[in-house]
Amino acid sequence: MPDPAVQVYLSTFAPRAEQDEPGARSSEQARLDEARAAVALIRQAQAHNPSGSIAVLGRGRSHLQAIIHELGNAGIAFQANAIDSLASRMVIRDLTTLTRALLRPDDRIAWLALLRAPWCGLDLHDLHALAHAPVTELGPRDTMELPFIWQQLTCEQARATLSDAGRHALERVASIVSAALNNAGRLSLREWLSGVWLELGGPAGLLNATDHDDAEAFFTLLDQFDCAAGIEDWEGFERGLKRLFAAPMAADTDPTSGAQPPVQIMTLHKSKGLEFDTVIIPGLDRTTRADGKSLLLWRERLSAAGEAQLLLGPLAPAGEDSGALYQHLKYEQKQQDYYEATRLLYVGCTRAIERLYLLGCCSLSGDKTLEQSAPGGMLRHIWPQVAEAAVSVDELLARQTQATAVAEDTIEPGFIRRLASNWQAPCAQDNPRLAHLRGREHTEQDNIPAREARANTTARLTGTVIHMIYDALTQQPLPEDAGAYCRAQSPRWRLLLQHQGVATEAIASALGRVQRAIGNTLTSPTGRWVLQSHQQAQSEAGYVSRRGKGFAQQVIDRTFIADGRRWLIDYKTSEPAADQSIEAFQNTLIDEYREQLESYRDLFSTEPLPLTMALYCPFLTNQLQLIVIPIDK
């Protein structure tokens, strides 16, 4: 005798009063058994009709999560568009843990979870030892006066309390995390965290190929919430994680390929207009979230005269009974929800062509039969008609193969996924197809910048600050009292030198050099003439010119028109050597910078005015500060 076309399966659990009795089943276990029963029905349908279509329909996304998890464990292909939430996936949880730990050093839970993740995998004994190891060094503390976990990573006393395996794993992770914290803020949030994740070995701990796509979705979300290499809107970020869904699995839809079509997973609302050979509707006992006591209820209706009316019922103050109108509107809303649930159940049931399976959970006392139970939700609407035909999922699960049961029983409790102790990141592989995009290939030798003496570095950075001050002076009236101006501006100039990277021990001498250059310029008629307002005057003026097959950018320190001539002036903050004459020093500068000034001159080749090229040296005396470079005829 063939099985009936419509079958009802119930997963039962003990009432709350009987939960402490031996062998009592919890509601969580009942929900898990319901999901496993759905997978067993899918296997049964695939065996009965390998090419038949199968759909699992739920009233809400949350009703389908357990079944999606079980389908993944069973290796059954499925498609779930905007259903399969990524927030609970291990790869997303690990990446969220890494993000919180690196951005929030005081997040104790995140740091402990980071050390529990597969790239470290400390056991509970090592975690407890590390978290409670005494730290003698002074440092930041949390609200419970406990040291931050990241401090413990580099503490020798804390490491000594760990097992050999734990200490070895922690040393590798600690070096990577310490380097990551030192580089915080230097890259975008996505680049920084993805780099740390790769170095820790995050991809090596993934279970399947789809986890890589999930990780990419997480990093894309990070881009949206990146604020100065951090996250300010953590609540928005958490909401974004909940809105991440797995992409639908690609499926072979060719009927001649012999492959079984994937199981379709969707909500009852999305199933309208579709048909499937087998339909499974789980979670029929689930109820929708109660609306609670709304502050105001309203409903539109037609009066006896056919006129549109609006009924408004306010919530009564605390301690008082709600009015009759409010109670009436509440009743009508409840009836409307009841009819809507019945309509949705009708929609789901009529999607089936050959087989329809209805699943749910219910509380059942030990002295009652399944028929005497009272399930809720949508199942309550049809229970009088299907109560006699309802079957326990225990009977269905008992028919599963013994191999499956053995496989489930052999799972080691407390198993920790972790990388091998000798794991190392694989070497990067070069792609020859990208060679033509790189331009000239550099060897390791010519890719190393030439080293610069400390004194030369300080002189160069000091010259940069002097250029910045000259640029600022050209945009304002020149101060009359050079000494007072230098004293007032010295704190700012000190900060500029520090910002440029001048070493702390060289700040004092560099600041003295800046003060001397600016003082010489403001007390010199020549210097004031160079900086004062002129026709078409520009400072730090940028120009782009063609050079060979490309373009080059050039910056002129100072250019203007005065006395009917175009002046091109470059600032030079060098000084003659102790044994060098002023004339020899000037000739050296002219020979060194003639080509640079001539390239500036070419930018104005179409201008009809005569042109003068000059170098301005503030450390020379007034008459010698402006060095004119002769133009070759």
C-alpha positions, 0 to 999 in steps of 0.5 A: 500500500503506497504511503499517503500523499500528505503526512504529518510528523511531530517532534515532542519534548517534555513540558517544563515541569518534567524537564528534570526527569531522566530521559526528558527531551528539551525543546532544543533537541526536539527542534534539532530532531525536526530538522533531521527528520526533514533531511531524512524526508528529503533523502527519501524523496530523492530515492523515490524520484531522483529527478523530482523537485523538492522544496522546503518552505518556512514562514520565516527565515529563522524557521529554516536555519536548522534545516540548512545546517543539517543539509550542509552536514549531509552534503545535500545540494540546496539553493536558499536565496536570502535565507542562509544567514552568514552571521552564525557561520564559523568563518564569519564568527572568527573574522568578527572576533579578530575585528573586535579584538584588534580594534578593541584591546579591552574586549576580553571576550573577543581576545579569548575567542581569538586565542580559541580560534583554529589559528591558535586553538588554546584549550580551556586550561591554557586559556584560564592560565593565561587570563589569570597569570599575574602581571607585574608590569604596569599597564592599562586595566579593564573595569575589573582591574584585570590586565588586557589579554593582549598584554599577557601574550608577550608576558614571559610569566604568563607564557610559562604557565601554558602547556608546551603546545599552547606556548608554541601556538601562542608565540606564533600568534603573538608575533603576528598580532603585535606586528598588526597592532603596530601597523594599525591605521596605516592601511584601510580596515579591509587591507589590514584585517585581511592581511592579519587573517591571511598571516594567522592562517585563517584560510587554512582553517576553512572547511569548504570553498564557500567559506572563502566567498563568505569571508569576501562578503565580510570584508566587503561589509568592512569597507562600508563601515571603515571610518579612519581604519576603524569602526565607529558604528558598531551597532550598524556593523552588527545589523549588517552582519545579520543581513549577510546571506549566502549566495545561491549555490550554482546548480546543474539544471540540465536534465540529461546530466543525471544530477539531482536538482538542488533542494529549494529553500524559501519562505511561504511568501516566495513560493506563490505561483511555484510547484514542486513534486515534494514539499516539506513545511517545517516549524508549523508550531511556531508562532509569530512575534507578538505585537505586545501592547501597541500605544494606539490601534486603528482600523478603517471601516465602512459605516452603514451608510457606506462612508469611510470611517477610522476607528482609533483605540488608545492604550489605557494608562498603567493600572487601568483596564483598556477600553472596549474599543481598544479590546475590540480592535485587538481582537480583530487584529488577532483574527486577521493574523489567524486568517493570514496564517491560514492563507499562508498554510493553504499557499504552502500546501498547494505547492505540492504535486505528489507529496506533502510533509508537515512538520512541527514540535509540541510539548507532550506529557509522558502519560499522553498520546500524540493525538492528545497533544495540542500544538500551536502555530499554524498547525493548530488550524488543521490539528483536528483533521490531521491528529489521527494521522500524525506520526512521531519523528522518532519513527522516521529517524529510526529508519535511517541507516545505521551507518549514519547513526554510527557516524554521528556517535563517533564525533569526539566531544569537545573537539577543537579545530586548530592548525597543525603545530608546524603550519606555515603560510605557503610561499607566494606564487608568481603569475607570469601573466602579470609580468607585462603589467609591472613595467620594468622588473626590479632586482632585489638590489636596485629596489633598495633605496640608497641610505641617507646620512642622519645629518643629510636627512635632518638638513633636507627635512629642515629645508622642507619646513623652511619652504613651507614657512616661505609659502605661508609668508607669501600669502600674508603681509610680511611681519615688521619685527622679525625677532618677535615673529620668530619667537611667536612661531617657534612652537609651531615650527617645532611641531612642523619639524616633528611632523616631518620626522626630524629626530628628537635629538636634532630638533633643537639645532633644526629649529635654530636653523629655521629661526636663522633662515626666517630671521635673515629673510625678514631682515634682508631687503632682498629676502623681503622683495622675493616674498612680497606681493608681485604681479602674477606671483605664485609660490610652490606652483605646480606645472605639468610638462611633456617629457619624452613619451610621458609627462612630468610634474614640476614645482617652482618655489617662487615665480612672479613678474617684476620690473618687466621680467619673469622671475623664476626663483628656487630656494636653497638652504645650504651653506658654504663649507668652512674652507669654501669661498662665497664665489666657489659656493655660488658657482657650485650651486649654479652648476648643480641647479642650472639644468633644473632652472632651465626646465622651469624656463621651458615652461614659459617659452611662449611668454614674450617677457624676458626671463631671469633664473635665480637661486635664493640662499637665506644663509648668505648676506643680503647682497649675495642672497639672490644668485642669478644664473646666466642664460646661455645665448 
